[in-house]
Amino acid sequence: MSVRWKYQLKIGIFWGVFMTLFNLLFEMQEKPIATQLSSPHFYLRMVVFTLAGVFILGYINWKAKVKKTTA
């Protein structure tokens, strides 16, 4: 696996987990945590956040890192 993909996975998985937990705690006032965790919507949102983090956020951060190191 290339260095780029390792970097993108590290950034994307961290961002996906962070955003999922943040949303879980933010919506705690409307629905209990146990109800949210048992919902398939929660897991779908976690997958979407993680994929967006890996492919979008990870790519943007990688480009910025490469640009910073070459400049």
mmCIF file of the N, C-alpha and C atoms, coordinates in Angstrom:
data_MODEL
# 
_entry.id   MODEL 
# 
loop_
_atom_site.group_PDB 
_atom_site.id 
_atom_site.type_symbol 
_atom_site.label_atom_id 
_atom_site.label_alt_id 
_atom_site.label_comp_id 
_atom_site.label_asym_id 
_atom_site.label_entity_id 
_atom_site.label_seq_id 
_atom_site.pdbx_PDB_ins_code 
_atom_site.Cartn_x 
_atom_site.Cartn_y 
_atom_site.Cartn_z 
_atom_site.occupancy 
_atom_site.B_iso_or_equiv 
_atom_site.pdbx_formal_charge 
_atom_site.auth_seq_id 
_atom_site.auth_comp_id 
_atom_site.auth_asym_id 
_atom_site.auth_atom_id 
_atom_site.pdbx_PDB_model_num 
ATOM 1   N N  . MET A 1 1  ? 0.849   -1.167 0.000  1.00 0.00 ? 1  MET A N  1 
ATOM 2   C CA . MET A 1 1  ? 0.000   0.000  0.000  1.00 0.00 ? 1  MET A CA 1 
ATOM 3   C C  . MET A 1 1  ? 0.900   1.237  0.000  1.00 0.00 ? 1  MET A C  1 
ATOM 4   N N  . SER A 1 2  ? 0.549   2.197  -0.811 1.00 0.00 ? 2  SER A N  1 
ATOM 5   C CA . SER A 1 2  ? 1.393   3.379  -0.927 1.00 0.00 ? 2  SER A CA 1 
ATOM 6   C C  . SER A 1 2  ? 1.240   4.294  0.291  1.00 0.00 ? 2  SER A C  1 
ATOM 7   N N  . VAL A 1 3  ? 2.179   5.186  0.405  1.00 0.00 ? 3  VAL A N  1 
ATOM 8   C CA . VAL A 1 3  ? 2.184   6.128  1.523  1.00 0.00 ? 3  VAL A CA 1 
ATOM 9   C C  . VAL A 1 3  ? 0.948   7.027  1.452  1.00 0.00 ? 3  VAL A C  1 
ATOM 10  N N  . ARG A 1 4  ? 0.575   7.386  0.245  1.00 0.00 ? 4  ARG A N  1 
ATOM 11  C CA . ARG A 1 4  ? -0.598  8.246  0.071  1.00 0.00 ? 4  ARG A CA 1 
ATOM 12  C C  . ARG A 1 4  ? -1.860  7.588  0.624  1.00 0.00 ? 4  ARG A C  1 
ATOM 13  N N  . TRP A 1 5  ? -2.082  6.322  0.285  1.00 0.00 ? 5  TRP A N  1 
ATOM 14  C CA . TRP A 1 5  ? -3.295  5.645  0.749  1.00 0.00 ? 5  TRP A CA 1 
ATOM 15  C C  . TRP A 1 5  ? -3.277  5.414  2.250  1.00 0.00 ? 5  TRP A C  1 
ATOM 16  N N  . LYS A 1 6  ? -2.109  5.127  2.798  1.00 0.00 ? 6  LYS A N  1 
ATOM 17  C CA . LYS A 1 6  ? -2.019  4.994  4.258  1.00 0.00 ? 6  LYS A CA 1 
ATOM 18  C C  . LYS A 1 6  ? -2.390  6.303  4.938  1.00 0.00 ? 6  LYS A C  1 
ATOM 19  N N  . TYR A 1 7  ? -1.896  7.409  4.393  1.00 0.00 ? 7  TYR A N  1 
ATOM 20  C CA . TYR A 1 7  ? -2.209  8.728  4.939  1.00 0.00 ? 7  TYR A CA 1 
ATOM 21  C C  . TYR A 1 7  ? -3.700  9.025  4.815  1.00 0.00 ? 7  TYR A C  1 
ATOM 22  N N  . GLN A 1 8  ? -4.271  8.766  3.641  1.00 0.00 ? 8  GLN A N  1 
ATOM 23  C CA . GLN A 1 8  ? -5.688  9.022  3.420  1.00 0.00 ? 8  GLN A CA 1 
ATOM 24  C C  . GLN A 1 8  ? -6.559  8.165  4.332  1.00 0.00 ? 8  GLN A C  1 
ATOM 25  N N  . LEU A 1 9  ? -6.202  6.908  4.530  1.00 0.00 ? 9  LEU A N  1 
ATOM 26  C CA . LEU A 1 9  ? -6.968  6.040  5.422  1.00 0.00 ? 9  LEU A CA 1 
ATOM 27  C C  . LEU A 1 9  ? -6.889  6.523  6.864  1.00 0.00 ? 9  LEU A C  1 
ATOM 28  N N  . LYS A 1 10 ? -5.690  6.925  7.292  1.00 0.00 ? 10 LYS A N  1 
ATOM 29  C CA . LYS A 1 10 ? -5.519  7.401  8.661  1.00 0.00 ? 10 LYS A CA 1 
ATOM 30  C C  . LYS A 1 10 ? -6.373  8.646  8.905  1.00 0.00 ? 10 LYS A C  1 
ATOM 31  N N  . ILE A 1 11 ? -6.319  9.598  7.998  1.00 0.00 ? 11 ILE A N  1 
ATOM 32  C CA . ILE A 1 11 ? -7.094  10.832 8.138  1.00 0.00 ? 11 ILE A CA 1 
ATOM 33  C C  . ILE A 1 11 ? -8.589  10.543 8.027  1.00 0.00 ? 11 ILE A C  1 
ATOM 34  N N  . GLY A 1 12 ? -8.969  9.759  7.041  1.00 0.00 ? 12 GLY A N  1 
ATOM 35  C CA . GLY A 1 12 ? -10.384 9.508  6.776  1.00 0.00 ? 12 GLY A CA 1 
ATOM 36  C C  . GLY A 1 12 ? -11.075 8.707  7.860  1.00 0.00 ? 12 GLY A C  1 
ATOM 37  N N  . ILE A 1 13 ? -10.426 7.693  8.374  1.00 0.00 ? 13 ILE A N  1 
ATOM 38  C CA . ILE A 1 13 ? -11.043 6.882  9.427  1.00 0.00 ? 13 ILE A CA 1 
ATOM 39  C C  . ILE A 1 13 ? -11.172 7.696  10.707 1.00 0.00 ? 13 ILE A C  1 
ATOM 40  N N  . PHE A 1 14 ? -10.144 8.469  11.033 1.00 0.00 ? 14 PHE A N  1 
ATOM 41  C CA . PHE A 1 14 ? -10.231 9.330  12.210 1.00 0.00 ? 14 PHE A CA 1 
ATOM 42  C C  . PHE A 1 14 ? -11.383 10.319 12.069 1.00 0.00 ? 14 PHE A C  1 
ATOM 43  N N  . TRP A 1 15 ? -11.493 10.959 10.911 1.00 0.00 ? 15 TRP A N  1 
ATOM 44  C CA . TRP A 1 15 ? -12.548 11.944 10.697 1.00 0.00 ? 15 TRP A CA 1 
ATOM 45  C C  . TRP A 1 15 ? -13.931 11.289 10.734 1.00 0.00 ? 15 TRP A C  1 
ATOM 46  N N  . GLY A 1 16 ? -14.065 10.117 10.124 1.00 0.00 ? 16 GLY A N  1 
ATOM 47  C CA . GLY A 1 16 ? -15.344 9.417  10.117 1.00 0.00 ? 16 GLY A CA 1 
ATOM 48  C C  . GLY A 1 16 ? -15.808 9.035  11.509 1.00 0.00 ? 16 GLY A C  1 
ATOM 49  N N  . VAL A 1 17 ? -14.903 8.519  12.317 1.00 0.00 ? 17 VAL A N  1 
ATOM 50  C CA . VAL A 1 17 ? -15.248 8.132  13.694 1.00 0.00 ? 17 VAL A CA 1 
ATOM 51  C C  . VAL A 1 17 ? -15.564 9.371  14.529 1.00 0.00 ? 17 VAL A C  1 
ATOM 52  N N  . PHE A 1 18 ? -14.757 10.421 14.377 1.00 0.00 ? 18 PHE A N  1 
ATOM 53  C CA . PHE A 1 18 ? -14.979 11.655 15.125 1.00 0.00 ? 18 PHE A CA 1 
ATOM 54  C C  . PHE A 1 18 ? -16.344 12.259 14.799 1.00 0.00 ? 18 PHE A C  1 
ATOM 55  N N  . MET A 1 19 ? -16.670 12.359 13.518 1.00 0.00 ? 19 MET A N  1 
ATOM 56  C CA . MET A 1 19 ? -17.951 12.961 13.122 1.00 0.00 ? 19 MET A CA 1 
ATOM 57  C C  . MET A 1 19 ? -19.133 12.104 13.560 1.00 0.00 ? 19 MET A C  1 
ATOM 58  N N  . THR A 1 20 ? -18.979 10.794 13.505 1.00 0.00 ? 20 THR A N  1 
ATOM 59  C CA . THR A 1 20 ? -20.051 9.909  13.947 1.00 0.00 ? 20 THR A CA 1 
ATOM 60  C C  . THR A 1 20 ? -20.301 10.068 15.436 1.00 0.00 ? 20 THR A C  1 
ATOM 61  N N  . LEU A 1 21 ? -19.245 10.080 16.229 1.00 0.00 ? 21 LEU A N  1 
ATOM 62  C CA . LEU A 1 21 ? -19.412 10.258 17.677 1.00 0.00 ? 21 LEU A CA 1 
ATOM 63  C C  . LEU A 1 21 ? -19.958 11.649 18.007 1.00 0.00 ? 21 LEU A C  1 
ATOM 64  N N  . PHE A 1 22 ? -19.502 12.664 17.290 1.00 0.00 ? 22 PHE A N  1 
ATOM 65  C CA . PHE A 1 22 ? -20.001 14.022 17.506 1.00 0.00 ? 22 PHE A CA 1 
ATOM 66  C C  . PHE A 1 22 ? -21.503 14.087 17.224 1.00 0.00 ? 22 PHE A C  1 
ATOM 67  N N  . ASN A 1 23 ? -21.945 13.485 16.129 1.00 0.00 ? 23 ASN A N  1 
ATOM 68  C CA . ASN A 1 23 ? -23.374 13.467 15.811 1.00 0.00 ? 23 ASN A CA 1 
ATOM 69  C C  . ASN A 1 23 ? -24.160 12.639 16.818 1.00 0.00 ? 23 ASN A C  1 
ATOM 70  N N  . LEU A 1 24 ? -23.582 11.558 17.279 1.00 0.00 ? 24 LEU A N  1 
ATOM 71  C CA . LEU A 1 24 ? -24.229 10.726 18.286 1.00 0.00 ? 24 LEU A CA 1 
ATOM 72  C C  . LEU A 1 24 ? -24.497 11.534 19.545 1.00 0.00 ? 24 LEU A C  1 
ATOM 73  N N  . LEU A 1 25 ? -23.493 12.260 20.000 1.00 0.00 ? 25 LEU A N  1 
ATOM 74  C CA . LEU A 1 25 ? -23.654 13.067 21.209 1.00 0.00 ? 25 LEU A CA 1 
ATOM 75  C C  . LEU A 1 25 ? -24.560 14.278 20.966 1.00 0.00 ? 25 LEU A C  1 
ATOM 76  N N  . PHE A 1 26 ? -24.514 14.846 19.781 1.00 0.00 ? 26 PHE A N  1 
ATOM 77  C CA . PHE A 1 26 ? -25.335 16.008 19.462 1.00 0.00 ? 26 PHE A CA 1 
ATOM 78  C C  . PHE A 1 26 ? -26.824 15.650 19.421 1.00 0.00 ? 26 PHE A C  1 
ATOM 79  N N  . GLU A 1 27 ? -27.136 14.464 18.899 1.00 0.00 ? 27 GLU A N  1 
ATOM 80  C CA . GLU A 1 27 ? -28.532 14.030 18.796 1.00 0.00 ? 27 GLU A CA 1 
ATOM 81  C C  . GLU A 1 27 ? -29.014 13.313 20.046 1.00 0.00 ? 27 GLU A C  1 
ATOM 82  N N  . MET A 1 28 ? -28.191 13.248 21.068 1.00 0.00 ? 28 MET A N  1 
ATOM 83  C CA . MET A 1 28 ? -28.548 12.561 22.302 1.00 0.00 ? 28 MET A CA 1 
ATOM 84  C C  . MET A 1 28 ? -29.768 13.206 22.964 1.00 0.00 ? 28 MET A C  1 
ATOM 85  N N  . GLN A 1 29 ? -29.984 14.486 22.745 1.00 0.00 ? 29 GLN A N  1 
ATOM 86  C CA . GLN A 1 29 ? -31.116 15.167 23.360 1.00 0.00 ? 29 GLN A CA 1 
ATOM 87  C C  . GLN A 1 29 ? -32.442 14.748 22.720 1.00 0.00 ? 29 GLN A C  1 
ATOM 88  N N  . GLU A 1 30 ? -32.403 14.378 21.440 1.00 0.00 ? 30 GLU A N  1 
ATOM 89  C CA . GLU A 1 30 ? -33.620 13.974 20.739 1.00 0.00 ? 30 GLU A CA 1 
ATOM 90  C C  . GLU A 1 30 ? -33.918 12.481 20.902 1.00 0.00 ? 30 GLU A C  1 
ATOM 91  N N  . LYS A 1 31 ? -32.865 11.648 20.772 1.00 0.00 ? 31 LYS A N  1 
ATOM 92  C CA . LYS A 1 31 ? -33.017 10.197 20.868 1.00 0.00 ? 31 LYS A CA 1 
ATOM 93  C C  . LYS A 1 31 ? -31.953 9.648  21.801 1.00 0.00 ? 31 LYS A C  1 
ATOM 94  N N  . PRO A 1 32 ? -32.292 8.656  22.600 1.00 0.00 ? 32 PRO A N  1 
ATOM 95  C CA . PRO A 1 32 ? -31.264 8.038  23.465 1.00 0.00 ? 32 PRO A CA 1 
ATOM 96  C C  . PRO A 1 32 ? -30.175 7.355  22.629 1.00 0.00 ? 32 PRO A C  1 
ATOM 97  N N  . ILE A 1 33 ? -29.017 7.217  23.233 1.00 0.00 ? 33 ILE A N  1 
ATOM 98  C CA . ILE A 1 33 ? -27.876 6.628  22.527 1.00 0.00 ? 33 ILE A CA 1 
ATOM 99  C C  . ILE A 1 33 ? -28.169 5.186  22.110 1.00 0.00 ? 33 ILE A C  1 
ATOM 100 N N  . ALA A 1 34 ? -28.824 4.429  22.972 1.00 0.00 ? 34 ALA A N  1 
ATOM 101 C CA . ALA A 1 34 ? -29.133 3.025  22.647 1.00 0.00 ? 34 ALA A CA 1 
ATOM 102 C C  . ALA A 1 34 ? -30.035 2.934  21.409 1.00 0.00 ? 34 ALA A C  1 
ATOM 103 N N  . THR A 1 35 ? -30.978 3.839  21.289 1.00 0.00 ? 35 THR A N  1 
ATOM 104 C CA . THR A 1 35 ? -31.861 3.849  20.121 1.00 0.00 ? 35 THR A CA 1 
ATOM 105 C C  . THR A 1 35 ? -31.079 4.203  18.861 1.00 0.00 ? 35 THR A C  1 
ATOM 106 N N  . GLN A 1 36 ? -30.175 5.160  18.984 1.00 0.00 ? 36 GLN A N  1 
ATOM 107 C CA . GLN A 1 36 ? -29.365 5.550  17.827 1.00 0.00 ? 36 GLN A CA 1 
ATOM 108 C C  . GLN A 1 36 ? -28.451 4.416  17.378 1.00 0.00 ? 36 GLN A C  1 
ATOM 109 N N  . LEU A 1 37 ? -27.831 3.728  18.348 1.00 0.00 ? 37 LEU A N  1 
ATOM 110 C CA . LEU A 1 37 ? -26.912 2.645  18.009 1.00 0.00 ? 37 LEU A CA 1 
ATOM 111 C C  . LEU A 1 37 ? -27.619 1.445  17.391 1.00 0.00 ? 37 LEU A C  1 
ATOM 112 N N  . SER A 1 38 ? -28.889 1.264  17.698 1.00 0.00 ? 38 SER A N  1 
ATOM 113 C CA . SER A 1 38 ? -29.624 0.128  17.137 1.00 0.00 ? 38 SER A CA 1 
ATOM 114 C C  . SER A 1 38 ? -30.227 0.451  15.772 1.00 0.00 ? 38 SER A C  1 
ATOM 115 N N  . SER A 1 39 ? -30.118 1.680  15.348 1.00 0.00 ? 39 SER A N  1 
ATOM 116 C CA . SER A 1 39 ? -30.684 2.100  14.073 1.00 0.00 ? 39 SER A CA 1 
ATOM 117 C C  . SER A 1 39 ? -29.705 1.838  12.921 1.00 0.00 ? 39 SER A C  1 
ATOM 118 N N  . PRO A 1 40 ? -30.193 1.304  11.803 1.00 0.00 ? 40 PRO A N  1 
ATOM 119 C CA . PRO A 1 40 ? -29.303 1.120  10.649 1.00 0.00 ? 40 PRO A CA 1 
ATOM 120 C C  . PRO A 1 40 ? -28.855 2.466  10.054 1.00 0.00 ? 40 PRO A C  1 
ATOM 121 N N  . HIS A 1 41 ? -29.640 3.511  10.290 1.00 0.00 ? 41 HIS A N  1 
ATOM 122 C CA . HIS A 1 41 ? -29.274 4.846  9.817  1.00 0.00 ? 41 HIS A CA 1 
ATOM 123 C C  . HIS A 1 41 ? -27.947 5.305  10.423 1.00 0.00 ? 41 HIS A C  1 
ATOM 124 N N  . PHE A 1 42 ? -27.705 4.955  11.667 1.00 0.00 ? 42 PHE A N  1 
ATOM 125 C CA . PHE A 1 42 ? -26.451 5.306  12.341 1.00 0.00 ? 42 PHE A CA 1 
ATOM 126 C C  . PHE A 1 42 ? -25.260 4.689  11.620 1.00 0.00 ? 42 PHE A C  1 
ATOM 127 N N  . TYR A 1 43 ? -25.345 3.420  11.267 1.00 0.00 ? 43 TYR A N  1 
ATOM 128 C CA . TYR A 1 43 ? -24.231 2.725  10.624 1.00 0.00 ? 43 TYR A CA 1 
ATOM 129 C C  . TYR A 1 43 ? -24.043 3.182  9.184  1.00 0.00 ? 43 TYR A C  1 
ATOM 130 N N  . LEU A 1 44 ? -25.132 3.502  8.514  1.00 0.00 ? 44 LEU A N  1 
ATOM 131 C CA . LEU A 1 44 ? -25.028 4.046  7.163  1.00 0.00 ? 44 LEU A CA 1 
ATOM 132 C C  . LEU A 1 44 ? -24.323 5.398  7.191  1.00 0.00 ? 44 LEU A C  1 
ATOM 133 N N  . ARG A 1 45 ? -24.687 6.227  8.158  1.00 0.00 ? 45 ARG A N  1 
ATOM 134 C CA . ARG A 1 45 ? -24.051 7.531  8.292  1.00 0.00 ? 45 ARG A CA 1 
ATOM 135 C C  . ARG A 1 45 ? -22.565 7.373  8.619  1.00 0.00 ? 45 ARG A C  1 
ATOM 136 N N  . MET A 1 46 ? -22.218 6.395  9.445  1.00 0.00 ? 46 MET A N  1 
ATOM 137 C CA . MET A 1 46 ? -20.825 6.161  9.779  1.00 0.00 ? 46 MET A CA 1 
ATOM 138 C C  . MET A 1 46 ? -20.024 5.750  8.540  1.00 0.00 ? 46 MET A C  1 
ATOM 139 N N  . VAL A 1 47 ? -20.587 4.903  7.712  1.00 0.00 ? 47 VAL A N  1 
ATOM 140 C CA . VAL A 1 47 ? -19.911 4.481  6.483  1.00 0.00 ? 47 VAL A CA 1 
ATOM 141 C C  . VAL A 1 47 ? -19.739 5.665  5.533  1.00 0.00 ? 47 VAL A C  1 
ATOM 142 N N  . VAL A 1 48 ? -20.772 6.485  5.406  1.00 0.00 ? 48 VAL A N  1 
ATOM 143 C CA . VAL A 1 48 ? -20.690 7.646  4.517  1.00 0.00 ? 48 VAL A CA 1 
ATOM 144 C C  . VAL A 1 48 ? -19.641 8.635  5.011  1.00 0.00 ? 48 VAL A C  1 
ATOM 145 N N  . PHE A 1 49 ? -19.619 8.921  6.306  1.00 0.00 ? 49 PHE A N  1 
ATOM 146 C CA . PHE A 1 49 ? -18.609 9.824  6.858  1.00 0.00 ? 49 PHE A CA 1 
ATOM 147 C C  . PHE A 1 49 ? -17.198 9.284  6.644  1.00 0.00 ? 49 PHE A C  1 
ATOM 148 N N  . THR A 1 50 ? -17.021 7.995  6.848  1.00 0.00 ? 50 THR A N  1 
ATOM 149 C CA . THR A 1 50 ? -15.696 7.396  6.696  1.00 0.00 ? 50 THR A CA 1 
ATOM 150 C C  . THR A 1 50 ? -15.247 7.421  5.237  1.00 0.00 ? 50 THR A C  1 
ATOM 151 N N  . LEU A 1 51 ? -16.138 7.073  4.323  1.00 0.00 ? 51 LEU A N  1 
ATOM 152 C CA . LEU A 1 51 ? -15.774 7.106  2.904  1.00 0.00 ? 51 LEU A CA 1 
ATOM 153 C C  . LEU A 1 51 ? -15.481 8.520  2.431  1.00 0.00 ? 51 LEU A C  1 
ATOM 154 N N  . ALA A 1 52 ? -16.295 9.466  2.860  1.00 0.00 ? 52 ALA A N  1 
ATOM 155 C CA . ALA A 1 52 ? -16.043 10.861 2.502  1.00 0.00 ? 52 ALA A CA 1 
ATOM 156 C C  . ALA A 1 52 ? -14.724 11.331 3.105  1.00 0.00 ? 52 ALA A C  1 
ATOM 157 N N  . GLY A 1 53 ? -14.437 10.900 4.302  1.00 0.00 ? 53 GLY A N  1 
ATOM 158 C CA . GLY A 1 53 ? -13.181 11.274 4.937  1.00 0.00 ? 53 GLY A CA 1 
ATOM 159 C C  . GLY A 1 53 ? -11.977 10.710 4.211  1.00 0.00 ? 53 GLY A C  1 
ATOM 160 N N  . VAL A 1 54 ? -12.068 9.467  3.785  1.00 0.00 ? 54 VAL A N  1 
ATOM 161 C CA . VAL A 1 54 ? -10.940 8.833  3.103  1.00 0.00 ? 54 VAL A CA 1 
ATOM 162 C C  . VAL A 1 54 ? -10.744 9.442  1.722  1.00 0.00 ? 54 VAL A C  1 
ATOM 163 N N  . PHE A 1 55 ? -11.797 9.517  0.932  1.00 0.00 ? 55 PHE A N  1 
ATOM 164 C CA . PHE A 1 55 ? -11.642 9.912  -0.459 1.00 0.00 ? 55 PHE A CA 1 
ATOM 165 C C  . PHE A 1 55 ? -11.622 11.420 -0.684 1.00 0.00 ? 55 PHE A C  1 
ATOM 166 N N  . ILE A 1 56 ? -12.346 12.179 0.092  1.00 0.00 ? 56 ILE A N  1 
ATOM 167 C CA . ILE A 1 56 ? -12.388 13.626 -0.132 1.00 0.00 ? 56 ILE A CA 1 
ATOM 168 C C  . ILE A 1 56 ? -11.408 14.345 0.793  1.00 0.00 ? 56 ILE A C  1 
ATOM 169 N N  . LEU A 1 57 ? -11.628 14.218 2.091  1.00 0.00 ? 57 LEU A N  1 
ATOM 170 C CA . LEU A 1 57 ? -10.782 14.922 3.048  1.00 0.00 ? 57 LEU A CA 1 
ATOM 171 C C  . LEU A 1 57 ? -9.338  14.417 3.004  1.00 0.00 ? 57 LEU A C  1 
ATOM 172 N N  . GLY A 1 58 ? -9.174  13.101 2.901  1.00 0.00 ? 58 GLY A N  1 
ATOM 173 C CA . GLY A 1 58 ? -7.836  12.534 2.820  1.00 0.00 ? 58 GLY A CA 1 
ATOM 174 C C  . GLY A 1 58 ? -7.093  12.997 1.582  1.00 0.00 ? 58 GLY A C  1 
ATOM 175 N N  . TYR A 1 59 ? -7.778  13.070 0.443  1.00 0.00 ? 59 TYR A N  1 
ATOM 176 C CA . TYR A 1 59 ? -7.153  13.516 -0.803 1.00 0.00 ? 59 TYR A CA 1 
ATOM 177 C C  . TYR A 1 59 ? -6.758  14.985 -0.714 1.00 0.00 ? 59 TYR A C  1 
ATOM 178 N N  . ILE A 1 60 ? -7.646  15.812 -0.193 1.00 0.00 ? 60 ILE A N  1 
ATOM 179 C CA . ILE A 1 60 ? -7.352  17.242 -0.066 1.00 0.00 ? 60 ILE A CA 1 
ATOM 180 C C  . ILE A 1 60 ? -6.165  17.456 0.877  1.00 0.00 ? 60 ILE A C  1 
ATOM 181 N N  . ASN A 1 61 ? -6.154  16.744 1.998  1.00 0.00 ? 61 ASN A N  1 
ATOM 182 C CA . ASN A 1 61 ? -5.034  16.877 2.937  1.00 0.00 ? 61 ASN A CA 1 
ATOM 183 C C  . ASN A 1 61 ? -3.730  16.361 2.337  1.00 0.00 ? 61 ASN A C  1 
ATOM 184 N N  . TRP A 1 62 ? -3.803  15.284 1.556  1.00 0.00 ? 62 TRP A N  1 
ATOM 185 C CA . TRP A 1 62 ? -2.604  14.762 0.920  1.00 0.00 ? 62 TRP A CA 1 
ATOM 186 C C  . TRP A 1 62 ? -2.029  15.772 -0.073 1.00 0.00 ? 62 TRP A C  1 
ATOM 187 N N  . LYS A 1 63 ? -2.889  16.379 -0.885 1.00 0.00 ? 63 LYS A N  1 
ATOM 188 C CA . LYS A 1 63 ? -2.428  17.379 -1.844 1.00 0.00 ? 63 LYS A CA 1 
ATOM 189 C C  . LYS A 1 63 ? -1.792  18.561 -1.125 1.00 0.00 ? 63 LYS A C  1 
ATOM 190 N N  . ALA A 1 64 ? -2.393  18.994 -0.018 1.00 0.00 ? 64 ALA A N  1 
ATOM 191 C CA . ALA A 1 64 ? -1.826  20.104 0.749  1.00 0.00 ? 64 ALA A CA 1 
ATOM 192 C C  . ALA A 1 64 ? -0.483  19.712 1.350  1.00 0.00 ? 64 ALA A C  1 
ATOM 193 N N  . LYS A 1 65 ? -0.367  18.480 1.806  1.00 0.00 ? 65 LYS A N  1 
ATOM 194 C CA . LYS A 1 65 ? 0.900   18.012 2.387  1.00 0.00 ? 65 LYS A CA 1 
ATOM 195 C C  . LYS A 1 65 ? 1.993   17.958 1.332  1.00 0.00 ? 65 LYS A C  1 
ATOM 196 N N  . VAL A 1 66 ? 1.669   17.453 0.139  1.00 0.00 ? 66 VAL A N  1 
ATOM 197 C CA . VAL A 1 66 ? 2.647   17.375 -0.946 1.00 0.00 ? 66 VAL A CA 1 
ATOM 198 C C  . VAL A 1 66 ? 3.061   18.783 -1.371 1.00 0.00 ? 66 VAL A C  1 
ATOM 199 N N  . LYS A 1 67 ? 2.099   19.661 -1.495 1.00 0.00 ? 67 LYS A N  1 
ATOM 200 C CA . LYS A 1 67 ? 2.382   21.036 -1.894 1.00 0.00 ? 67 LYS A CA 1 
ATOM 201 C C  . LYS A 1 67 ? 3.273   21.735 -0.854 1.00 0.00 ? 67 LYS A C  1 
ATOM 202 N N  . LYS A 1 68 ? 3.018   21.452 0.415  1.00 0.00 ? 68 LYS A N  1 
ATOM 203 C CA . LYS A 1 68 ? 3.796   22.067 1.492  1.00 0.00 ? 68 LYS A CA 1 
ATOM 204 C C  . LYS A 1 68 ? 5.238   21.563 1.503  1.00 0.00 ? 68 LYS A C  1 
ATOM 205 N N  . THR A 1 69 ? 5.426   20.265 1.227  1.00 0.00 ? 69 THR A N  1 
ATOM 206 C CA . THR A 1 69 ? 6.760   19.708 1.268  1.00 0.00 ? 69 THR A CA 1 
ATOM 207 C C  . THR A 1 69 ? 7.584   20.071 0.023  1.00 0.00 ? 69 THR A C  1 
ATOM 208 N N  . THR A 1 70 ? 6.933   20.312 -1.115 1.00 0.00 ? 70 THR A N  1 
ATOM 209 C CA . THR A 1 70 ? 7.665   20.664 -2.327 1.00 0.00 ? 70 THR A CA 1 
ATOM 210 C C  . THR A 1 70 ? 7.935   22.160 -2.413 1.00 0.00 ? 70 THR A C  1 
ATOM 211 N N  . ALA A 1 71 ? 7.182   22.948 -1.696 1.00 0.00 ? 71 ALA A N  1 
ATOM 212 C CA . ALA A 1 71 ? 7.375   24.409 -1.778 1.00 0.00 ? 71 ALA A CA 1 
ATOM 213 C C  . ALA A 1 71 ? 8.414   24.919 -0.822 1.00 0.00 ? 71 ALA A C  1 
# 
